[in-house]
Amino acid sequence: MTEMIKSIKIFPFALLALLVSEGTRADTLPLSKINRKIESRIQTGNTKKNVQCLAFILKDFQDRKIPKSRILVTFDDPNIDGIGIGLDETDEIYTCEAGELRSWEENDYQVAKTF
């Protein structure tokens, strides 16, 4: 699967969507499209530490003045035990899983911060 992912020419955040098995579908939305109802669904469907992680990375993006329309959030993904976050048209991909902020590169992650 790694070779297939490397050969596909799409923006890198879509890699999270490729990890979803056939027959299942994750919701991926730009942050600018997430309303209060969806925000509530994300918060109630995740642990407190994963929600804190999401707030942390979103604050970093805000400090870097990245527009909300470029920040993509993946939730309800059966292959992510938490929340996926990335920037369109870049290779910046993160997940908030098990109370950890994980930075992804080529299907491997490093823990950037623990909550």
Secondary structure in CASP SS format (residue, H / E / C, confidence):
PFRMAT SS
TARGET T0000
AUTHOR 0000-0000-0000
METHOD secondary structure of the structure
MODEL  1
M C 1.00
T H 1.00
E H 1.00
M H 1.00
I H 1.00
K H 1.00
S H 1.00
I C 1.00
K C 1.00
I C 1.00
F C 1.00
P C 1.00
F C 1.00
A H 1.00
L H 1.00
L H 1.00
A H 1.00
L H 1.00
L C 1.00
V C 1.00
S C 1.00
E C 1.00
G C 1.00
T C 1.00
R C 1.00
A C 1.00
D E 1.00
T E 1.00
L E 1.00
P E 1.00
L H 1.00
S H 1.00
K H 1.00
I C 1.00
N C 1.00
R H 1.00
K H 1.00
I H 1.00
E H 1.00
S H 1.00
R H 1.00
I H 1.00
Q H 1.00
T H 1.00
G C 1.00
N C 1.00
T C 1.00
K H 1.00
K H 1.00
N H 1.00
V H 1.00
Q H 1.00
C H 1.00
L H 1.00
A H 1.00
F H 1.00
I H 1.00
L H 1.00
K H 1.00
D H 1.00
F H 1.00
Q H 1.00
D H 1.00
R C 1.00
K C 1.00
I C 1.00
P C 1.00
K H 1.00
S H 1.00
R H 1.00
I E 1.00
L E 1.00
V E 1.00
T E 1.00
F E 1.00
D C 1.00
D C 1.00
P C 1.00
N C 1.00
I C 1.00
D C 1.00
G E 1.00
I E 1.00
G E 1.00
I E 1.00
G E 1.00
L E 1.00
D C 1.00
E C 1.00
T C 1.00
D C 1.00
E C 1.00
I E 1.00
Y E 1.00
T E 1.00
C E 1.00
E E 1.00
A C 1.00
G C 1.00
E E 1.00
L E 1.00
R E 1.00
S E 1.00
W E 1.00
E E 1.00
E C 1.00
N C 1.00
D E 1.00
Y E 1.00
Q E 1.00
V E 1.00
A E 1.00
K E 1.00
T E 1.00
F C 1.00
END
